[in-house]
Amino acid sequence: MLFNIVTTALLVLPLCFSAHVDVYWDVVSLMLNRDGYTTRSTYGVNGKSPIPPIYIDRGDTLALHVHNSLDEPTAIHFHGMFLKGTPYYDGTGMVTECGIPPGKNFTYYVTPEQEGTYWIHSHYNHQDADGLRTPFIIRDSTPIADYEDDLLFSLEDWYSVPFQERVHSILKAGVPFPPAPEYAYGLINGYNGNDTKPISFKPGKKYRIRVLNMGITEQFKFSLPGHKMQIIEVEGERTVPYDVDGVDVGPGQRYSVLVEAKDTDEFNYIYNVTIYAGFITLAPGRNPHSYFGLVEYKPDAPINAPASIDDSNIHATNDIYLNSYDEEPLLEPVTKDLVFKFTTKIMADNITHSILGNYPYNTALVPTIYTALTMGDLATNPNVYGNQTQAQVLDYGDIVEIEMHATSTLDHTFHLHGHKFQIVEYGPAFNAPDEYIAKNPVRRFKGAPLKRDTLKVNGFQYIKIRFKADNPGVWLFHCHMDIHFYMGLAVMFIEAPLELQKTVTMPEEINQLCHDLNVKTVGNGAGNAGFNMTGLPVL
């Protein structure tokens, strides 16, 4: 099944009007066969999974009305949204809210100042890994290109057992990490990649194809052999058109490509979607695994396809060579330098954890936004949030540069809530072996650096990014490979807490969610006064 955005556009108001768009979700647990091989538990809404994409126009207000029919809390995150002035709608459990209790209702109100390709997913207890996720498309106020149709490929990795079962079998006291390889199947628009319907092309026309990876571990490559393709959008950021053979998309990442159809309908063609993980053992037919679909020009036309497809060396995406269309220059001068080295360590619980700062990340006993709002001047001291939040306090207007080093062969994708960042520089990690130094020469942006909200850091690579701290709130910065995030690979940015106290009041509806869950809404990370952290676990 392919989701067609043009068809859906007929169901909403014209672009010249702003609309109030009501979407109703009853979040449920289901037993379904999503991959064509295994029936297992999954999350869905209104009795269905996959969850239908949501489309709005820029300037519309989305009211997402959520009823929680699960037996655990849930929270819904709007991946890539800035949410200026309303950071409490970020939907991050025990960070910007307590979560929606079982049997309760809550409405998120989002009026995007952005447009482009985004997605919505649970940010509570890794429910996204088991299907609580869907594309969120904000149509452009001004078309970024002339195209016949707008097609969507949402890609997911799907494992044979639910996330919590997987993670508890992997992360046990005394068990070494990384574990033995696990291989996922690929889903295209919610179903086994081999079951995807054809896409239709007309000779001489151009097509926008949105490709987003909603997976939790694996990467995807997308290509249309024999067709010309240009990147025109990255995660809501219009780019200077850039020629590629395909796109390589890490978990959480999104691209729009403009594809030029052939001049005649003499032949049909194929598209190729490959799921792979470069950091686990190669297994022919499983890692990588390719799915093929039909690009149909004429129903009875023969298929013009290469005898074999090897996309291991296609000319794909490289952030450092992409330029933002708005020509925004590099942010400077830098006023806050941060260096993070991705490491693993066996902690007091005898379990291997991932560390971005000094400790593995975990949530506090009080949602971090409440600590920032209720601790007065102490909110500028990172210690009041608890060591396990890895809090980094930013002043309003700071130009922040982050230098990240992947210190092993493991790849990572990182997402920053509440912001986009500029891609400034790539190179070999400080501890990179010689063969990785040769593969990762230092490369710096030229022109207007690309802006995005989710980036991939390859094994033994470093990347520098920059953003401006102009959005008071509490914003998570974390690996979007869910097991790594579960292991603690994250930090928390406490952005302009004194300005936050002056400008933001928590809605009573959110306060009530916390009261229903018996979670405190005042105090430090432990729910106490001052620096008394009694009650927090030993790190």
N, C-alpha and C positions, 0 to 999 in steps of 0.2 A: 504494500500500500504506500502511495506517495501522497503527502499532504500538499495540496495545491492552494497557494496563498491568494491567487487571483480570484478563485471561486469564493473563498471566504470573504474577500473584500466586498462582495455584493451584500453582505449581511450587516454592514456597519454604515454609519453616516459618512458623507463625503468628507474629504480632507479639510475643507474650509470650515468645518464645524468641530468643536470639541464635544465629546460625548462622555456620558457616565456609563461605563460598561460593567454590568454585574455578571459575575461568574460564581456559580455555586458548586462547592466541592463537599461531598460527604466522603471523608477519607476512611477507607475500609481495607481489611486484609482479605486476600483471595487465594484460592488454589488454582493455578493456571499453568499451562504449558506454553511458555513464551518463545522458547528456542527450537521447538520441534522435536526435542529429545526427552525433556524431563518435566514432569508436573511437580511444582513446588510452590511454597507460599510466596506471595508478592503483594505489594501495596497497589491500590488503585483508588479511583474516585467514582462515586455514583455507580458502583458495581462493575466498573470496567477498568481494564488495563490493556494496552497503554493508555495514558491520559491524553486526551485531545490537546493539541497546541492552542495557545491563546494568542489572538491577534488584536492589536489596537492601533490607533493612529497617535502620532506625537501630539501631546496636549490633552489627550483623553485621560480620564481618571478611571483606573481599574479598581473596582471593589471586589476583592476575592473573599467571598463568604465561605468560611471553613467550618464544617462540623466534624468533630473527631469521634469516629466510631471505633477507634482502636482501643486496646486495653492498656495503652501507654500514652504519654504526651506526644505531641508533634509540634513542629514549627516550620513555617514555609519561608524560604529565602528567595529573594529576587536577585539572581546572580548577575552582577554587573551594574545594578542600579545605584546611583549616587544617594538618593533619598535625603537631599539637603533639607534640613529643618525637621525631618521626621525620621531620625535614625532608628527609632524604636520599631519601625516597620521592616527592618533588615531581616527579621525572621531567623535569628541565630539563637538557638536554645541556650539558656543560661549565660548569654552575652547581652543581647538586646531585649530579651523577654525570658519568661520562665518556661514557656511552652503552653500549648493548649491542652488542658486536662481531658482525659477520656470523658466522652459524653457532653462536652462543652462546645460552644460556638465562639468564633472570633472572626472579625473582618479586617483584612489588610487593605489600606487605601494607598494606591501608588499613582502619582501623576508624573510620568517620566519627562525630564527635560532632554532625554536622549532619544535616539532612534537606531534601528538596526536589529541585529540578531543576538538574542539573549536567551536565558532559560530560567525556569523556576523549579526549585527542588526543596525537599525537606532538609533542614539543617538541625535535626535532632536524632541522636542515636544512630546515625548513618542509615536512616530509612531510605535515602536517595538510592543507595546501592541496590535496593530491592524493588525499585520501580516508581518511587514517589518523586517523579520528575517529568517535566514536559517543556518543549520549546516555548519561548515568549518572544513574539515578533512585533516590533514597533515600526510600522510603516513610515517610510521617509516622507517628510513634508514637501521636499523637492526631489524628484527622481535623480538618483545618482548615475543612472545610465539609461539608455534606450533599449528596452528588451521586450520580447513578446510575452514571456511568462516568467513566473517566480516559483521555483521549486525548492523543496526542503528535504534534506537528508539528515535526520537525527540518528546518530549512531550510538550504540550502547554495547558494552561487554556484559555478558550474562553467564554467571557461574551456576553450577548444578545444585548448590546449596546456598541458603541465605547468608548474608554477610556476618551476622552475629555467630552463627555456627562455624563459619570459616575462620573468623578471627580468633575465636576461643580455642580452636584446634591448633592454630598456628602459634599464638602467644601464650605459652604456658611457662611456669617457673621451671628453669633449668633446661628448656628446649632451645637449641641454637636457632639463630636467625641469620640469613633468610631461610625459609622453608623449602621443601621440594617444590618444583614448579607446578602450578595449576594453569590450566588452559581454558579460556573462556570462549564461548560462541559469540558471534557478532549478530546484533539486531539492527535492522534498518527500518526506521520509523515504527519500531515496536515489535517487529516480527523477524523470524529467521531470515537472514540476508538472502537466502535462495528463493524466498517467497515474494520478493518485492515485484510489484507490477512494473511494466515498461514505462519509460518516460517518452513523451511524444515531441518530436522536433519537426519544424517546417523548414524547408530549404531556404537559405539566405537569411534566416532570422537569428536573433541573439537571445540568450536565456541567462537569467540570474539563477544560480544554484547556491543555496545556503547549506553549508556543511557544519554541523556541530557535534561534538563528542560529549555525550552525557554520561560516559562511562566512569569507572572508578579506578582503573589500573591500566588498561591497554590503550595503545595508540591506534589510529586508523589512517590509512592513506586512501585518497579518493582521486580517481583519474578517469578520463574519457579518451581512450587511445584513438588517435587520428584527428582529434579536435583541438583547436586553439583555445586557450583559457587564460584569463587575466584575473588576478586578485583585485577586487574593488572595495572590499570592506573587511575589517578585522574587528570583531567584537564591538560593533557599533561605531567604529571609527572609519570614516571614509579614507581610502588610501589613493595615492597616485597609482594608476593601473600598472600592474607588474605581471609580465608574462611568466607562466609556469606550465609544467606538464601535469601537475596535480598538486594537492595539498596534503600535508602531514599534520594531523590534528591530535594533540594531547588531551587528556581528560580536562573538561571544562572549557576548551578552546573552541572558537567559531570563526568561520571565514565565509565570505560571499565571493564567488567567482563568476565572471561573465564569459559565457561559452558561445562561440560562433558556429552555427550550424553549417553543414555542407551546402553546396550550391544546388545539388540535385537530390532526388529521392531514389536514386538507383539502388542504393544499399541501405540496410540497417546496420547499426554498430552496437557496441557494448560499452557499459561503464564498469569500472572495477573498484571494489571496496576491499581493502586488505586490513585485517586486524592483526596486530603483532605487539610483542613486548621485547625490546632489544636487550633487556637485562636478565632474561631467563633463557633456559636452554632451548635451542632451536629444535623443532619437532615437525618434520614435513607433514603438511596438511592440517596442523594445529597451530603452530607458531613459526612462520606466519600462515594465515588462512585467508584465502581470497574468495569473495563473492562477486558474481557477475550478474548484471541485469541488462535489459535490452533498451537501446536508444532507437526508437521506432520512427522512421520516416514514412514508411508505407507498409501496411500489414503483411503483404506477400513478398516483400523485397528480400533478397538473400542477405545474409549477415556477412559483413566485411570485418573480420576480426583477425588479429595476428595469431599465428600458430601457437604461440605461448606468450605470456605476459610476465615480465620481470620488472616490478616497480621498485626494486631495491635501490636503484640509482637514478630515479626520475628527478628532473629539475623541479624541486618542490619549493616550499616556503623557507625563507630565512629572514627573521625579523630585522636583522641589522641592515638589510638592503631595501626594506620597505619604507616609504615616506608617508606621513600623514598629509592628507590633501589640504588641510587648513594652513599648512606651512608654519605651525607654531614652533618657535625656536626652542633650543635646549633651555630648560629651566636652570637659572643660576642667579646668584652664587649659592652654592650648597651651604646650608647652615646646620645640617644634622647628618653626620656620617654613621652608617651602621654596617657592620660586617658580620655575616652569618655563615657558619660552616656546618653543613649537614653531617651529623654524626649519630652513631648508635651507642648505647651504653646499657649495661645491666644495672638496674637500680635496686633499691632496698627490697623490692618484692621479688627479686631474682628473675625478673622478666626483662627481655630486651626492649628498650624504648628508643625512640628517635628524638633528637635534640636539635633545635635551631638556635637557641640562645644558650642559657646555662642549665636549664632543666627541661624535661619533657612537659609540653603544654597539657593542662587539664583545666576544666572549668572550675570556677570558685563556687562557694556555697551561696553567694548572693550574685545575681546577674551583674556583670561588670558595669553596665550602664547605670545601675542604681548606686553603686559605689562612687562612680564619677560624679553623680548628681547630689549625693548626700554627705560627702566627706569634707565639704568646704574647701579651704585652702590646702588641706592634706591631699586632695585629689590630684595635685601635681606631683606627688611623691609616688613613684612606682611601687614602693613596698606595701602600700595599703591595699593593693589588689591581690596580694598573695603571690608567692614565688611561682606557683604552678601556672599562673596566667602569662608569665613572661612579658609583663607589661612594659611597654616603651612609651613614655610620655612625650608628646610633640607639642610645641608652641604653635599658636595660630600663625600661619604664614610661613612656617618652616619650609625650606626646600630640602627634601630628604633624599639622600642617595643611599641605596642599599646595594651592597656587594655580596653576592651569594656564591658559595663554593660547594659544589657536589664533590664529596671527598671519597667516593667509591664509584663502581661501575653503574650504580642505580641511577636511572633517570627520575626526574620529578617535574610535576607541573604545579606552579604556585599561583594562588588567587588572592588578590587584595580586595577586600570589601570596601565599598564607599568611594572608590577612586579608579581612575586609569593612571597608568604610569608610562613614562617614556623609556624605550629601550636604548641604552647608551653604548654599551660595550660588551663584547664576548671575549673569552680567552680560556687558556688552560687553568684548571684549579691549582692552588698553591702546591698540592701534593701529587699532581698529575704525573704518571709514568711517561717515559719518553714517547711511546707510540701515541699517547693521547695529546701530548704537546704538539706533535706533528699534525694531528687531525684538527686541532683547535687553536690556530694562530690567533693572535690578538686582532680583533676587528672592531672598529668604531663606526658609529653611524655617520652618514653623510647627508646633508640636506636637513629636512625636518624629521626628527626621530619619530618612529612609529609609537602610537599610544595604544595600549590594550590593558585588560584587567587580569589576564591569565597568561603566564609564560611557561615555557618548557626549559628546564635546565638539564642538559645531558650529563651523563656520567663523566666525572673528572673535568667538568667545565665550570667556569665562573661567568656570571652575568652581572652587569651594573644596570640599575634602573633608577629613575628619579620621579618624584611626584611632589605636589605642593599640598601642604596641610591646611586646606581651606574649607574643610567640611567637619565641623565639630561633632564628635561622636566617639564610639568605641568600635574599632574596625579590626576584624580578624585578618591575619595574613598567614595562610596555611597551605600545606601541600594538598592538592586536590586528588591525589591517589589515596583513597580512603583508609587503607591499612596504615600508611605512613602517618596520616593525620590522627588516626586512632592511637598510634604509638607515641604521639606527642609532637609531631613536626609542625609547629606553629608558634607564632607570637601574637600579642595583642597590642595594637596601637591605641593609646588613649590620646585622642586628638583634641587639643584646646579645651581641657575640662572646665576651666573657669568660664569661658565663653559658652560652653554647653549649659552650665548652670544658669546662665542669664537668659538663654534663648529657648530652652526646651523644657517642657513639662510633660511628664508621662501621662498618657490617657488613663482615665480611671479603669477602662476596660482591660488594659494590660495589667494594671495593679491587681485587679480582681483575679486574673489568671494565676498570679503568684500566690494570692491569699488562698485560692482553691487548692493549690498544691502544697500549701504550708511552707512556702519559701519566703524568707525575709526580703524586704525591699529597702532596707537601710543598713548602713554600716560598711565596714571594710570587707575584704574578700571572704572572711569567716563569719560575717554578720555581727562583728563586735565593734567597739569603739577604738579609735586610735590605731596602734600597731599590734593589738592583741589578736594573734592569729590562732588562738585555741580552737580546736575543732577541725582544722585543716589536716589532711593526711601527711604523713612523713614522706618526703621525696627521696 
